[in-house]
């Protein structure tokens, strides 16, 4: 698919990823290598 960014599914998943990353910035520093790392991998 040449223009995948025009697909609604790609746009929604990208929006979800940005939302997750924004939310994870507010997590405590001690969670960075635990939960945060897992959540980032699951959205990528």
C-alpha positions as CSV (number, residue, x, y, z in Angstrom):
1,X,0.0,0.0,0.0
2,X,1.6,3.2,-1.1
3,X,-0.2,5.8,1.0
4,X,-0.7,3.9,4.3
5,X,-1.0,7.2,6.2
6,X,-4.3,7.9,4.5
7,X,-5.8,4.7,6.0
8,X,-8.2,5.4,8.9
9,X,-6.8,2.4,10.8
10,X,-3.3,3.8,10.6
11,X,-4.4,7.3,11.7
12,X,-6.3,5.8,14.7
13,X,-3.4,3.6,15.8
14,X,-1.0,6.5,15.5
15,X,-3.2,8.7,17.6
16,X,-3.4,5.9,20.2
17,X,0.3,5.6,20.3
18,X,0.8,9.3,20.8
19,X,-1.8,9.3,23.6
20,X,-0.1,6.4,25.3
21,X,3.3,8.1,25.1
22,X,1.9,11.3,26.5
23,X,0.2,9.5,29.4
24,X,3.4,7.6,30.2
25,X,5.4,10.8,30.7
26,X,3.4,11.4,33.9
27,X,4.4,8.0,35.3
28,X,7.0,7.9,38.2
29,X,10.6,7.5,37.3
30,X,10.9,4.1,39.0
31,X,8.3,2.7,36.5
32,X,10.4,3.7,33.4
33,X,12.1,0.3,33.1
34,X,9.0,-1.7,34.1
35,X,5.5,-0.9,33.0
36,X,6.4,2.1,30.8
37,X,8.8,0.0,28.7
38,X,6.2,-2.7,28.2
39,X,3.5,-0.2,27.3
40,X,5.7,1.5,24.8
41,X,6.6,-1.8,23.1
42,X,3.0,-2.8,22.9
43,X,2.0,0.3,21.0
44,X,4.9,0.3,18.5
